[in-house]
Amino acid sequence: MYAIVKAGGRQEKVTVGETITVKGPKIDILRYKNKTGHRRRQGFRAQHTRVKITAISGAK
């Protein structure tokens, strides 16, 4: 038996006993101001969360 779950902005096909990792790739933040040559780059990677599927109920 499997289920489709939405987690971390995407959908995953999971079965009982499976472990999935949510929160995705690194986010790049670029800031730019016109005519001044001012640029700033920042990166961020959220901590990954591991979720273990223990049971699948029939609820919709």
C-alpha positions in Angstrom: 0.0 0.0 0.0 1.3 3.5 -0.8 0.2 7.1 -0.4 0.9 10.4 -2.1 1.8 13.1 0.5 2.6 16.7 -0.1 5.6 17.9 1.9 8.1 20.6 1.4 6.4 22.0 -1.7 6.4 18.8 -3.7 4.6 15.4 -3.7 6.1 12.1 -2.6 5.0 8.6 -3.1 5.5 6.8 0.3 5.0 3.4 1.8 4.9 2.3 5.4 8.3 2.1 7.1 9.9 4.5 4.6 11.9 7.6 5.6 11.7 10.7 3.4 13.7 14.0 3.6 11.9 17.3 3.1 13.1 20.8 2.4 14.8 21.3 -0.8 17.9 22.7 -2.4 19.9 25.8 -1.6 18.2 29.1 -2.2 20.2 31.9 -3.9 19.3 35.5 -3.1 20.6 38.2 -5.4 20.1 41.9 -4.7 21.0 44.5 -7.3 20.7 48.3 -7.4 20.6 49.9 -10.8 23.2 52.5 -11.8 25.3 52.2 -8.6 27.2 49.0 -9.1 25.8 47.7 -5.8 25.3 43.9 -5.8 24.8 41.6 -2.9 24.6 37.8 -3.0 23.3 35.7 -0.1 22.7 31.9 0.1 20.5 29.9 2.4 20.0 26.2 2.9 17.2 25.1 5.2 17.8 22.3 7.6 16.5 19.0 6.2 13.8 17.1 8.1 13.5 13.4 8.1 10.0 11.9 8.3 9.3 8.3 9.0 6.0 6.9 7.7 4.6 4.6 10.4 1.0 4.1 9.2 -1.3 5.0 6.3 -4.9 5.6 7.1 -7.8 5.5 4.6 -8.8 9.2 5.3 -8.9 11.6 2.4 
